[in-house]
Amino acid sequence: MVQMTSAQIKRSFLIAIIVGTLLIVINQLDALINGPYTIALFLKIFITPLVPFSVSVVTTYLANRSTLV
C-alpha cells in the first residue's frame, strides 16, 4: 500500500487553493460581480478546488506507486 506523506497532502492543498482560485476567477467572476447569488453558484465555487486537489493527489499516488515497482 502506498502512503502519502503529510508534505505531499499539504502540497496538494496548496495546489488546490492556487489553481482552484484561478479557476473560480476565470469561470465565476462575472456571476460573483453581477449576481444573483444562488446555491448553484456557491456549489460550483465549493467544488472547483476539489478538481486540482484530486488531480494532485492521484498523480502523487501514481508517482509514488511507480517508484516502488
Secondary structure, 3 states (H helix, E strand, C coil): CCCCCHHHHHHHHHHHHHHHHHHHHHHHHHHHHHCCCCHHHHHHHHHCCHHHHHHHHHHHHHHHHHHHC
